[in-house]
Amino acid sequence: MHRRMDKLSHVRMSPKAAYTIMKYVKCVRTEIDMLNKAKMPLLEKYGEIVGDGRYTVRKELVSEFLADYNPLLETEVDIPVDKIKLSDLHGDVVPDELMDLDFLIDFET
């Protein structure tokens, strides 16, 4: 879906639709940032820094890491979505992109 949202961000649309997409993307990015901050102590506990400054989980601790990390991934997050009208999209969007983004697009108007 991330690639689809990226594609949608390059489609010409009405200012109202663009604003709606911008608000949604901002909410999603905020949630991802919070998840990454919550993951950092786990990486410090179960991982080691590799040459480029990123963490990798030590092989012998992967199951313990996942036991702590999976509940974070399973946390349900409600992000408010105001649908945009299909008619507000003025660019080229292919059907499979629309199927991935159907939660965001009002097809009936």
C-alpha atoms as an extended CHARMM CRD file, in Angstrom:
* protein
*
       109  EXT
         1         1  MET       CA              0.0000000000        0.0000000000        0.0000000000  PROA      1               0.0000000000
         2         2  HSD       CA              2.8950000000        2.3840000000        0.6830000000  PROA      2               0.0000000000
         3         3  ARG       CA              3.8050000000        2.4600000000       -3.0250000000  PROA      3               0.0000000000
         4         4  ARG       CA              0.1770000000        3.0790000000       -3.8980000000  PROA      4               0.0000000000
         5         5  MET       CA             -0.0120000000        6.0360000000       -1.5360000000  PROA      5               0.0000000000
         6         6  ASP       CA              3.2120000000        7.3450000000       -3.0650000000  PROA      6               0.0000000000
         7         7  LYS       CA              1.6940000000        7.0260000000       -6.5430000000  PROA      7               0.0000000000
         8         8  LEU       CA             -1.4930000000        8.7430000000       -5.3920000000  PROA      8               0.0000000000
         9         9  SER       CA              0.5560000000       11.6210000000       -4.0000000000  PROA      9               0.0000000000
        10        10  HSD       CA              1.6990000000       12.3620000000       -7.5830000000  PROA      10              0.0000000000
        11        11  VAL       CA             -1.7830000000       12.3030000000       -9.1580000000  PROA      11              0.0000000000
        12        12  ARG       CA             -3.4050000000       15.6450000000       -9.9500000000  PROA      12              0.0000000000
        13        13  MET       CA             -6.4450000000       16.1960000000       -7.7470000000  PROA      13              0.0000000000
        14        14  SER       CA             -8.6030000000       18.8890000000       -6.2780000000  PROA      14              0.0000000000
        15        15  PRO       CA             -7.1260000000       20.9110000000       -3.4140000000  PROA      15              0.0000000000
        16        16  LYS       CA             -9.6760000000       19.4160000000       -1.0000000000  PROA      16              0.0000000000
        17        17  ALA       CA             -8.7150000000       15.8640000000       -1.9920000000  PROA      17              0.0000000000
        18        18  ALA       CA             -5.0110000000       16.7320000000       -1.7260000000  PROA      18              0.0000000000
        19        19  TYR       CA             -5.5780000000       18.1160000000        1.7700000000  PROA      19              0.0000000000
        20        20  THR       CA             -7.4520000000       14.9590000000        2.7960000000  PROA      20              0.0000000000
        21        21  ILE       CA             -4.6140000000       12.7420000000        1.5240000000  PROA      21              0.0000000000
        22        22  MET       CA             -2.0500000000       14.9600000000        3.2600000000  PROA      22              0.0000000000
        23        23  LYS       CA             -3.8660000000       14.6410000000        6.6190000000  PROA      23              0.0000000000
        24        24  TYR       CA             -4.1020000000       10.8630000000        6.2730000000  PROA      24              0.0000000000
        25        25  VAL       CA             -0.4160000000       10.4600000000        5.3560000000  PROA      25              0.0000000000
        26        26  LYS       CA              0.5830000000       12.6620000000        8.2930000000  PROA      26              0.0000000000
        27        27  CYS       CA             -1.4120000000       10.4690000000       10.7130000000  PROA      27              0.0000000000
        28        28  VAL       CA              0.1280000000        7.2950000000        9.2960000000  PROA      28              0.0000000000
        29        29  ARG       CA              3.6520000000        8.7290000000        9.5140000000  PROA      29              0.0000000000
        30        30  THR       CA              3.0530000000        9.7450000000       13.1320000000  PROA      30              0.0000000000
        31        31  GLU       CA              1.9820000000        6.1880000000       14.0070000000  PROA      31              0.0000000000
        32        32  ILE       CA              5.0110000000        4.7270000000       12.2260000000  PROA      32              0.0000000000
        33        33  ASP       CA              7.3240000000        7.1200000000       14.0780000000  PROA      33              0.0000000000
        34        34  MET       CA              5.8030000000        6.0940000000       17.4120000000  PROA      34              0.0000000000
        35        35  LEU       CA              6.1870000000        2.4070000000       16.5290000000  PROA      35              0.0000000000
        36        36  ASN       CA              9.8260000000        2.9560000000       15.6140000000  PROA      36              0.0000000000
        37        37  LYS       CA             10.4530000000        4.7560000000       18.9160000000  PROA      37              0.0000000000
        38        38  ALA       CA              8.8340000000        1.8870000000       20.8120000000  PROA      38              0.0000000000
        39        39  LYS       CA             10.9470000000       -0.6080000000       18.8580000000  PROA      39              0.0000000000
        40        40  MET       CA             14.2690000000        1.0900000000       19.6490000000  PROA      40              0.0000000000
        41        41  PRO       CA             14.6250000000       -0.1970000000       23.2450000000  PROA      41              0.0000000000
        42        42  LEU       CA             13.9660000000       -3.7120000000       21.9330000000  PROA      42              0.0000000000
        43        43  LEU       CA             16.6630000000       -3.3410000000       19.3040000000  PROA      43              0.0000000000
        44        44  GLU       CA             19.0740000000       -2.0930000000       21.9450000000  PROA      44              0.0000000000
        45        45  LYS       CA             18.1980000000       -5.0480000000       24.1760000000  PROA      45              0.0000000000
        46        46  TYR       CA             18.2320000000       -7.8380000000       21.5680000000  PROA      46              0.0000000000
        47        47  GLY       CA             20.4000000000       -6.4170000000       18.8250000000  PROA      47              0.0000000000
        48        48  GLU       CA             23.7540000000       -5.0380000000       17.9510000000  PROA      48              0.0000000000
        49        49  ILE       CA             24.8230000000       -2.1210000000       15.8250000000  PROA      49              0.0000000000
        50        50  VAL       CA             26.1130000000       -3.0830000000       12.3910000000  PROA      50              0.0000000000
        51        51  GLY       CA             28.6270000000       -1.0910000000       10.3660000000  PROA      51              0.0000000000
        52        52  ASP       CA             26.2030000000        1.4780000000        8.9890000000  PROA      52              0.0000000000
        53        53  GLY       CA             24.8050000000        2.4240000000       12.4080000000  PROA      53              0.0000000000
        54        54  ARG       CA             21.6350000000        0.3470000000       12.1200000000  PROA      54              0.0000000000
        55        55  TYR       CA             20.6540000000       -2.4570000000       14.4460000000  PROA      55              0.0000000000
        56        56  THR       CA             20.3890000000       -6.1230000000       13.6380000000  PROA      56              0.0000000000
        57        57  VAL       CA             18.8070000000       -8.5900000000       16.0360000000  PROA      57              0.0000000000
        58        58  ARG       CA             21.2520000000      -11.2490000000       17.2000000000  PROA      58              0.0000000000
        59        59  LYS       CA             20.2810000000      -14.6400000000       15.7610000000  PROA      59              0.0000000000
        60        60  GLU       CA             20.1000000000      -16.3350000000       19.1290000000  PROA      60              0.0000000000
        61        61  LEU       CA             17.6770000000      -13.6640000000       20.4020000000  PROA      61              0.0000000000
        62        62  VAL       CA             15.2820000000      -13.4230000000       17.4610000000  PROA      62              0.0000000000
        63        63  SER       CA             12.4690000000      -15.3760000000       19.1520000000  PROA      63              0.0000000000
        64        64  GLU       CA             12.7080000000      -13.2320000000       22.3160000000  PROA      64              0.0000000000
        65        65  PHE       CA             12.7510000000      -10.0710000000       20.2010000000  PROA      65              0.0000000000
        66        66  LEU       CA              9.6810000000      -11.1850000000       18.2690000000  PROA      66              0.0000000000
        67        67  ALA       CA              7.8800000000      -12.1300000000       21.4850000000  PROA      67              0.0000000000
        68        68  ASP       CA              8.2630000000       -8.5160000000       22.6140000000  PROA      68              0.0000000000
        69        69  TYR       CA              7.8760000000       -6.8470000000       19.2090000000  PROA      69              0.0000000000
        70        70  ASN       CA              4.8570000000       -8.6980000000       17.8000000000  PROA      70              0.0000000000
        71        71  PRO       CA              2.4440000000       -7.2830000000       20.3940000000  PROA      71              0.0000000000
        72        72  LEU       CA              3.4580000000       -3.8130000000       19.2140000000  PROA      72              0.0000000000
        73        73  LEU       CA              2.6780000000       -4.7860000000       15.6240000000  PROA      73              0.0000000000
        74        74  GLU       CA             -0.6510000000       -6.2780000000       16.6650000000  PROA      74              0.0000000000
        75        75  THR       CA             -1.7760000000       -3.0820000000       18.3680000000  PROA      75              0.0000000000
        76        76  GLU       CA             -4.8180000000       -1.7630000000       16.5870000000  PROA      76              0.0000000000
        77        77  VAL       CA             -4.6630000000        1.8820000000       15.6080000000  PROA      77              0.0000000000
        78        78  ASP       CA             -7.6430000000        3.9360000000       14.5080000000  PROA      78              0.0000000000
        79        79  ILE       CA             -6.7600000000        6.5390000000       11.9330000000  PROA      79              0.0000000000
        80        80  PRO       CA             -9.6530000000        8.7490000000       10.8670000000  PROA      80              0.0000000000
        81        81  VAL       CA            -10.2210000000        8.6230000000        7.1280000000  PROA      81              0.0000000000
        82        82  ASP       CA            -12.2380000000       11.1660000000        5.1990000000  PROA      82              0.0000000000
        83        83  LYS       CA            -12.8610000000        9.6200000000        1.8040000000  PROA      83              0.0000000000
        84        84  ILE       CA            -12.1160000000       11.5840000000       -1.3320000000  PROA      84              0.0000000000
        85        85  LYS       CA            -14.3730000000       11.5420000000       -4.3770000000  PROA      85              0.0000000000
        86        86  LEU       CA            -13.1280000000        9.5600000000       -7.3320000000  PROA      86              0.0000000000
        87        87  SER       CA            -14.0920000000       12.5210000000       -9.5020000000  PROA      87              0.0000000000
        88        88  ASP       CA            -11.5390000000       14.6430000000       -7.5920000000  PROA      88              0.0000000000
        89        89  LEU       CA             -8.6960000000       12.5510000000       -9.0280000000  PROA      89              0.0000000000
        90        90  HSD       CA             -7.6270000000       14.0830000000      -12.3210000000  PROA      90              0.0000000000
        91        91  GLY       CA             -4.6320000000       11.9220000000      -13.1520000000  PROA      91              0.0000000000
        92        92  ASP       CA             -3.9110000000        8.4110000000      -14.2950000000  PROA      92              0.0000000000
        93        93  VAL       CA             -4.6630000000        5.7600000000      -11.6910000000  PROA      93              0.0000000000
        94        94  VAL       CA             -4.8880000000        2.0990000000      -12.6520000000  PROA      94              0.0000000000
        95        95  PRO       CA             -7.5460000000       -0.2560000000      -11.2340000000  PROA      95              0.0000000000
        96        96  ASP       CA             -5.2550000000       -2.2460000000       -8.9330000000  PROA      96              0.0000000000
        97        97  GLU       CA             -4.1070000000        1.0000000000       -7.3260000000  PROA      97              0.0000000000
        98        98  LEU       CA             -7.7120000000        1.9640000000       -6.7060000000  PROA      98              0.0000000000
        99        99  MET       CA             -8.4320000000       -1.4480000000       -5.1830000000  PROA      99              0.0000000000
       100       100  ASP       CA             -5.5900000000       -0.9840000000       -2.6920000000  PROA      100             0.0000000000
       101       101  LEU       CA             -6.8970000000        2.4610000000       -1.7670000000  PROA      101             0.0000000000
       102       102  ASP       CA            -10.6240000000        1.7360000000       -1.7160000000  PROA      102             0.0000000000
       103       103  PHE       CA            -10.7950000000        2.6330000000        1.9910000000  PROA      103             0.0000000000
       104       104  LEU       CA             -9.8170000000        6.1660000000        0.9790000000  PROA      104             0.0000000000
       105       105  ILE       CA            -11.9060000000        6.7400000000       -2.1480000000  PROA      105             0.0000000000
       106       106  ASP       CA            -15.6550000000        7.2780000000       -2.4760000000  PROA      106             0.0000000000
       107       107  PHE       CA            -16.5420000000        5.5150000000       -5.7310000000  PROA      107             0.0000000000
       108       108  GLU       CA            -20.2430000000        6.3920000000       -5.6470000000  PROA      108             0.0000000000
       109       109  THR       CA            -20.0550000000       10.1150000000       -6.2770000000  PROA      109             0.0000000000
